[in-house]
Amino acid sequence: MRTALLQSSGRPGSVVENLKVLDEAAGRAAAAGAGLVAAPEMFLTGYAIGDDIARLAEPADGDSADAIAEIATRHGVAVVYGYPERQGETVHNSAQLISADGTRLANYRKTHLFGCFERDHFTPGEQPVVQADLNGLRVGLMICYDVEFPENVRAHALAGTDLLVVPTAQMHPFQFVAESVVPVRAFENQMYVAYVNRVGPEGEFEFVGLSTLAGPDGIARTRAGRGEELVLADADPDFLAASREANPYLKDRRPGLYGSLV
């Protein structure tokens, strides 16, 4: 499945403008043969927008979800996007997958919140593995800091995730996560990992870009630079199956030895 990564911070604070950016990117992705386009963490509203996070938060089935379903249907491409999700009085840092026919397939709430900023504005999710089947692949969702915990990604591997999509807001000076950690996660768990980042200055943060899709061989199939960009690469189920057959990590595990981890 050709996968498009929309590396952009959009227009922080403007849902309307960010929907326009996503619409335009979805059109380009579909024209390039993509079956999925992924946008970064909190793309719908912006990340460093302070108390506007709570003001702009929407339920998973809110107006913006309907608008993105219309975008997906019109262009014939599935969409993953980050957004602040309102559930009653609670706000989660969430990512949602909507299929090319407009169906909401999966919604994930970030389980590991990074720093005081996120802990001040969000409640962590409690479900580590969220998946859906899409175009012959099992797609899993995770957000930014979550991928830095090896237990999280291994749980997806054991649950059969083929393509892990990770909307992110990766900031300076942690670019080594995009450059090194993400390809290693893909290799050690025998999956594709699509890591799609924000870019440029926003509030107190400087987002580093470097969005990538890494394969189960640990090699980046595509990598963006430090500017706004749409990059594409293929997640190949045949290559994945061959890689899993050749690489014994998951088969050679000895879970009985790992009890001390929890």
Salt bridges, closest charged atoms under 4 A:
GLU17 OE2 - LYS20 NZ 3.34
ASP23 OD2 - ARG74 NH2 3.09
ASP23 OD1 - HIS75 NE2 2.58
GLU24 OE2 - ARG28 NE 2.81
GLU41 OE2 - LYS110 NZ 2.92
ASP51 OD1 - HIS121 NE2 3.84
ASP52 OD1 - ARG55 NE 3.09
GLU70 OE2 - ARG74 NE 2.74
GLU85 OE2 - ARG109 NH2 2.75
GLU118 OE2 - LYS110 NZ 2.90
ASP133 OD1 - ARG138 NE 3.18
ASP146 OD1 - HIS112 ND1 3.16
ASP162 OD1 - ARG244 NH1 2.89
GLU188 OE2 - ARG185 NH1 2.74
GLU202 OE1 - ARG198 NH2 2.86
ASP217 OD1 - ARG221 NH1 2.84
ASP234 OD1 - ARG2 NE 2.87
